[in-house]
Amino acid sequence: MAIPPTRKQLADWQAAGADPADKPRTRYKLGPVWDRSQVDPLPPLAEPVALDPPITESDGDTLAWRCHALRP
């Protein structure tokens, strides 16, 4: 990646006489590069799930098997 001189660096260089030998240079920086072959494709979108609780009709002792954990 190329990093050109900043405006401040160029202004300071011009204020110092603009000697071509002292002109701020473009710097280069290494950075990561990705290729499509290096990454996995995203999975398909998930199917939405209903958020409503299941509702069953309760009569008598149909849920008695659940109540023993609530009793001391």
N, C-alpha and C positions, 0 to 999 in steps of 0.2 A: 504494500500500500504506500503510495507516495504522500509525503507530508511537505507541502510547499512552505516557504518562509512566511511568517505572520506579517501582518501589516506593520506591527510595532518594530519587528526586526528590519523590515525594508525602510521604514522611516528613520530608524537609528542609523542605518547604513548610509542613507542619503544625507542625513545631518552631519555625518562624519566625513563627507567629501565624495561619496559614491565611487570609491576606488574599485575597479572591476575585480581585482585580486581578492578583495575582502567581501565581495557580495555574498549574502547568506545563501546557502545551497539548499536544494531540495533533498530531504532525507527520506529514507525508505524504512518501512517497518514490516516485519514478518507477521503474518496473520494466518489463522486456520482457513483451509480451503476444503469444501465438502463436494463430493461427487454423488450423484444419485445412486450409484451402485454401492455406496457405503452406508446407506440408511435403509431401514425397513419401511414398507408402506404402512400407513395408518390403518388400523382395523376399521371395519364398517361401523356406522353409527349404531348405537345400542337401541334396542326396542324399548319404548317407555313401558313402565309397569304401573298398573293401577294402584293408587295409594289409599283407596278406601279399605277399611278393615272388613274381613269376611263377616257376614251377618247370618246367623242361624237362629231359627226359632227355638226357644228353650221352654220346655214344659216339664214340670215335675223335677225329677232328679237326673236329667240328661247331662248336666254338668257337675254332678256330685263327685266324679273322679278328680275334678280340679279343685274342689273345695277342701280336701283333706290337708293340703299344704297351708291353708289359711288358718286352720284351727290349731290352738295350742296343744 
